[in-house]
């Protein structure tokens, strides 16, 4: 019996060592792949290797404050790129992040000819981003608009009451940390939030009116929170032209004097790990080969990453999302 016990203990010790080295091997492999990707991918750190080409910048997904993105766009200002085409496919994000991106693109536009191409969606904060450009191109079926501001917060007060939990607090004034989600929102707290939303909404509307050259009558037609197709948007002055990247290149050549025949090269803003699809795949394969199939499966679930992204959006939102179907 003692010999059997020793064998079992030894096997467990070997298994723990094997698991440790498997984890270390996985981490080393992922780090090596990430390092190679950063070196091998042109523009992966906001560099632009091809002097005299047109830079293609892609704005995808949720928009939030991002200092790395700001620095990358500043480097593009000082690069030898002949012009910039900004592709947008975004439902928006935080108002602060959208304003930061708008300001960065406005500074870039002052130094480089710039045009925006809406791929699938430029809504809310995505549209704030688009109007940094003097010329907006969209496909006929693209969606643009959703001019409005949203402040959402969960309220668990009824749930806590049901399970018999009460959260107590001591605070300096009634509006400190309000709303907190643990008690019904007071009329005073709701009024304070309403004032914040209305002020940001007024800023958004004034920005659209100024940038798109609208009068009050034209503005009122587009600021009720709806999205519009590209075909509708051109008549409403939300965009300037229907088309794609080829249309954008032709506009730059005709209206901005950009030399004909220049190539369009990707200028990638600093990517996060979750945005590198090929890197996620490589990590998944590595973990699978090392016996961590459950972890590999989790990495492949992009829906999880998207859910984490949305959960990380704090503050007021300029965000459009259609209601989920049952």
N, C-alpha and C positions, 0 to 999 in steps of 0.2 A: 504493500500500500504506500509506503514511504517513497519507493522508487517511482511509482505512478504519479505521485504528487509532485515530485521533483521534475518529472518530464513535462507535466502540465504547466508548472511555473516557468520552466525554460521556454516552452512554446509561446507562452504569453509574452515573455520578455522579448523574444525574437520578433513576434508580431508587432509589438510596440515600436521596436527599432525599425522594422520594415515600413510601418506607417509613417514614422518620422521622416525617413529618407525619401519616401514617395512624395510627401508634402514638400520637402525641400527641393526635390527634382522638379516638381510641378511649378513651384515659385520661380526657380532659376530659368526654366524654359519659357515661362510667360514673360519674365523680365527681359530675356534675350530677344524674344519676338518683338516686344514693345520697343526695345532699343533699336532693333533693325528697322522697324516700321518708321520710326521717327527720322532715321538717317536716310532710308531709301525712298520715302515718299516725298516728292517735290513739293515744297511749300508747306510741309507739315508743321513747321514752327513759324508760319507767317512770313516765309522768305519768298522772293520772286526771282527765279533764276534767269528768266528769258527777258532780256532788255528789249524794249520796244514792242512787246506783245500787249494784248488786251488782257487784263486780269479778270478772272471770273471768281466772284465771291458768292458763297452759298450761305443763306440764312435759313436754317431748317428748325422745325420743332418749336418748343417753348422758349420764349425770350426772357432772360433774367439779367441782372447786373453781372458783368463779366469783365474784370480788369485785363485779363489776358487777351480777350477779343479787342478791347480798346487799344492796347499796345500794338497788336498785329495790324490794325487798321492805320495806326500812326506810322508804322513802318512802310505800309503800302503808300501812304502820302509821299514819302521820301524816296520811293523806288523809281525805277526807270520805266515802269508800266506806262503805256501810251494812253490808256483809258481803263475804265472799270465798268463791268456789267454785274449788277447785284441780282442774283436769283433769290426769290423769296417763296417759301412754302411754310407758312407759320400761322397758327391760330391765335398768336399773341402771347402774352405772359404778364409779368408785373408792369405796372405803369412806370416805375423807376427804371427798370431794365430797358424798357422800350424807349424811354426818353434818352437814356445813356447811349443806346445804339443809334438813335436818330441824330444826336449831337455828333457822334463819331463820324457818321456818314456825311453830315453837313460839312464838317471840316475837310473830309476827304474830297467832297465835290468841289470845294474851293480851289483845290490843287490839281484835280484830275477830271477830265470829262467823265460823267457818270450817268448811267441809265439803269432803271429797274425793270426786271422781267418777273412778273408774277407767274409762278408755275401752276400750282393747284390752289393755293390759298394765301391771301394776305388780309387777315381779319384782325380787328382790334389793334393790339400792339404790333402785329405784322403790317397793318396799314400805316401806323405811325412811322414804322421803318421805311415803308415805300415812299411816303411823301417827302422824305429827305431829298429825293431826286427831283429834278425839274421835268423829267419825262418818265412816265410809267407805261409799260407795255404789258398786256395780259392776253391770255388765250380767251377765246369766246366762252368757254365753259369754266374758266377760273372763277373763284369766289373772292370778292373784295368787300371791304366795308366793316360792318359790325362796330360802328362808332359809338362807344359807350364805355362805362366803367362799372366794375363789380366789386363788392366787398362781401365775401362769404365767410361764415364761421359756424361750426357745429354747436348745437345746444343740447347738452345731456341732462338737463334739469329733471325732465319727466322720468328718464331712465333711472337716475340716481334716487328719485323719490320712490320708484317701484321697488328697488333693491334695498332701500333703507340706508342709503349713504348720504351724508350731508358734509359739504365742504365749507369750512369756516375760514374767515380771513379778517385781517386787520389792515386797513389801508388809510392813507392820508386824506383822500377826498373820494367822493362817490364815483367819479369818472375815472379814477386810477385803474388801469388794467381792465377796462370795460369795453366790450363785453368779454366775459371770461368763460362762457359755455357751461358753467356749473349752476347758474341760476337764470331765471327769466330776465331778458334784457329790459332794462328800465327805459321809460320814455325819454329820459335825459340822454342816456347812452345812445339810443337809436337816433335821436336828433343830432348828436355830435357826429355819428357815422354818416348820417345823411348829408351833413354839411361838407364832410370830407369828399364824399362821392360827387356831390354837385360841383365842388370847386375843381376837382380833377376833370370832370365831364366838360365844364366850361373851358378849361385849358385845351382839351382835346378838340372841341368844336372850333375854338379860335384858331388852332393850328391848321385844321383842315380848311377853314375859310380863307386863311392867309395864303397857305401853300397852293391851294387849288383855284384861287381867284374867284370864289363864289360870292354871290350876294346872299342876303338873309333868306330870300325865298328859295334859292337853290339849295342852301345849306339845310333848311328844315326838311327837305325831301329825303335826306340821306342820313340823318343823325338819330333815327329811332331805334338803332341797334340791329337792324337787318343786314344781311349780306346780299350782295348783288352779283349776278353773273358778269363776265367781261362785256358781253353784248349790252347789258343794261347799264353797266358802269360808265361806258364811254359816253352815252347820252347824258348821264348825270354828272359828268366832269370829274368822276373819281379817278379815271385813267385817261391816257391820251391817245392810245393806239392799240389795235388788236394785232397780235403776232407772237413771235418767239425770239430766240437769241439771234437768228439771222436778221430779223427785223431790227433788233437793237444795234447790231453791227452796222447795218445800212444807215440807221439814224445817226450814229456816231460819225460815220464818214461824211454824210451829207450836211449835218447840222453843226458838228463840232470840228470839222476839218481833220479828223483822224485819218491817217494814211490808209489807203485801200490795201486789202490782201493780208493784213496782219493776222497772226494766229491768236486764238483765244486760249489762254492757259489758266488752269486752276490756281487760285491763291487760297490756300486752306488756312482758316483761322485755327487757333490752338484747339485740337480735338480732345475731348474727354475720352476715357477708356471705353465707356459705354457706347460712344458714337462710332467706334472702329469695328465695323461688322466683321471684316476678315480677321481681326485680332481676337474677337470673341469666339469665332469659329475655331481658330488655332488653339486658343486656351481650352475650349471645350474638348477638342480632339485629344490634346495632351492629357487632360484630366481623365478622360475616358480610358486612354491607354494605360494610365497608372492605376486604374481600378476605382476611381472616384466618379462612377457613373451618375450618382444622384446629384453631385455638385455640378457636373457637366450639363446635366439636364436643366438645372436652375439657370445657368449662364445663358442657355439658348432661349430662355423665355423672355423675349423682349418686352412683353407686356408688363413684367415686374419692374423693369427699368423705367418704363413710362409712368407707372404708378408712383414710383419713388420720385420722379421728376415733378409730378403734379403735387405730391404731398409737400414738396420743398418750396412751393410758391407761397411766400408770405406777403401780407399787406394787400393794397388795392390791386386789382387785376384789370388788365385790358385784354380779355381772353374770350374767344368764341369757341363753343363746343355744342354741336347739335345734341338734342336729347337722345339718350340711348333707347333703343326699341326693346320692348319686352319679348 
